Amino acid sequence: MLFGFNIWDMLVIIAYFLFITIWGLWIARSIKTSDSYFRGERKFKWWIMMGQAFGTGTHAENFVAQTGATYQLGFSTIWYQWKNMLITPFYWLIAPWYRRSERTTIGEMVEDRYSPQLGVIYTVFAIAYFIFNQGVMLQGAAKVISIVCGHQVSSTGIIIAMSAAFIIYSFFGGLVTSAYLNFLQALMIIVLSMMLIPSGLIQVGGFHGMRESLSPDFFRLFSEQSGMGLFMILMLAVNGIVGITAQPHILSMCATGNTERAGRVGQTYGAFVKRLCTIGWALTGIIVAAMLIQRGETLPDPEMAFGYATRELLAPGLVGLMIASILAANMSSCSTFMVNAGALFTRNLYELYIKKNASEKDILRMGRLSGFVLAILGVLFALTVKNVLHAFLFTETIAAFMGIMIFGGILWKRANRYGALAAVISSFGLYYLLNYLQSGQLMLVYKWTPAPFGWAMLAGFTTLIIVSLLTKAEDPQRIDRFFDNMNRLSDTGVAIKEKPLAKDHGKDLILLDVTGWFSKKRWQGFRKRYREDIVGFFLAWGMVGLLVLLAWGIMQF
């Protein structure tokens, strides 16, 4: 045994580290420009985009938190992850926003829509978001691996080892390396999500054995007793749809494909693969709950459930594969975050305020160095994280408050910088005030509850509307340019003076400036001009129905 691992497990883990590092550095040979480093020159095929969206959107804290919640409260806690199930079809509608912006970062989009000052505020938020998220992801993986190895390796040592690997290949390879490794690591995550189930079912006597050991409430797809009531699911869905528009890596998830449709397919169906894997994580939690009851054991922390299952159910060699898959889940996301953080600092701070005449070589160097420094800050934050689920929901919640100005600014043409800033301040302020009054403690990360979040979001959107109407409108010419760009295709592939109108190709955007729906002109040729949005949106809802039906069917066994 070495560090608590069988020799076969260690060989698998070492082989994984060596392979992804060497392959990542080999891919990095082609990176010569900042556009290639930050956006992969927008050349990724749809399947790479799917792998990138799934790999970046799936982290160790997802299955750690979901398995722990299901172990404690039952299958209906799947809605902690499935909150975004109900909004996934909307990914099809919003993905083109980012490609049509023709920008590298959302900070630049905020500058175009509002002002350079708001762009800086967003950039500061986005950098903090990446630091928080990297910390949560690294701690989530460390929790699992530490349990599997019998705590013979500290979580600090695990975090440092993971960080060293993803920083090396991301530093040199940028988004190109990240995207291709994300695809490979996505396949490993899918294996991870299903690996524990067969041996776990054998161990507990199948579904019959689980039902004899656990309360019927454990097998409900929806249950108020789990704490996942209708209102909470609704608030989590609002959190998801508004928050994702401001998550700083969403631009690279949607805008780096070789076509707009590649971005739509990648983001939407990459997310659906995650929803499928969530069923496996939830089922694993139920298996662990039954196993512990049958053995007369308990866990001091519900979030130890996934690590316990790995240690107890997998044979030598397979444990190593599981650890490699956990590492893959984190390193794929951290890699993307590192590159995007470097892009934000370089494009929105360095080029605008530090070195305005920076050369291409300067920009590429600063992108690498700033991404490296911000990744190190994420590692330091990881050492402070205690509860993975609460920290995960916290990062999504702060994105939702920032998302008010992104989401509102696309949906409503009249929104201005004053309303956007007031909306962010009011939503953050009310959220922390209500949580303080509810808990009696002032903290950075509160346990997520729906009521404070719901009131904060309502205050934010109300403030956006009222303040925007009472203050000076943005420059009409600049706003018209912004929305005209959103109305034109970005798929031409060649430099032309004026891009074609999307409505002439059935690719107009339904969610763009929704107040325009009160005009007769907007309804002309509805089915033809919005064909891409309509067909893709309803196909995505069909996928939602299939996944819910699959989960319900499994719980009937």
HELIX and SHEET records of a PDB file:
HELIX    1   1 ILE A    7  ILE A   27  1                                  21    
HELIX    2   2 ALA A   28  SER A   30  5                                   3    
HELIX    3   3 SER A   34  ARG A   39  1                                   6    
HELIX    4   4 GLY A   40  ARG A   42  5                                   3    
HELIX    5   5 TRP A   46  GLY A   57  1                                  12    
HELIX    6   6 ALA A   60  LEU A   73  1                                  14    
HELIX    7   7 PHE A   75  ILE A   78  5                                   4    
HELIX    8   8 TRP A   79  TRP A   82  1                                   4    
HELIX    9   9 MET A   85  ILE A   87  5                                   3    
HELIX   10  10 THR A   88  ARG A  100  1                                  13    
HELIX   11  11 ILE A  106  ARG A  113  1                                   8    
HELIX   12  12 PRO A  116  VAL A  148  1                                  33    
HELIX   13  13 SER A  155  VAL A  204  1                                  50    
HELIX   14  14 GLY A  206  SER A  213  1                                   8    
HELIX   15  15 PRO A  216  PHE A  219  5                                   4    
HELIX   16  16 GLU A  224  SER A  226  5                                   3    
HELIX   17  17 LEU A  230  ILE A  244  1                                  15    
HELIX   18  18 ILE A  250  ALA A  255  1                                   6    
HELIX   19  19 GLU A  260  ARG A  295  1                                  36    
HELIX   20  20 PRO A  302  MET A  304  5                                   3    
HELIX   21  21 ALA A  305  LEU A  313  1                                   9    
HELIX   22  22 LEU A  318  PHE A  345  1                                  28    
HELIX   23  23 THR A  346  ILE A  354  3                                   9    
HELIX   24  24 GLU A  360  ALA A  382  1                                  23    
HELIX   25  25 VAL A  388  LEU A  411  1                                  24    
HELIX   26  26 ARG A  417  SER A  439  1                                  23    
HELIX   27  27 PRO A  450  LEU A  470  1                                  21    
HELIX   28  28 PRO A  476  MET A  486  1                                  11    
HELIX   29  29 ALA A  502  HIS A  505  5                                   4    
HELIX   30  30 VAL A  514  PHE A  518  5                                   5    
HELIX   31  31 LYS A  520  TRP A  523  1                                   4    
HELIX   32  32 PHE A  526  ARG A  529  1                                   4    
HELIX   33  33 ARG A  531  MET A  555  1                                  25    
END                                                                             
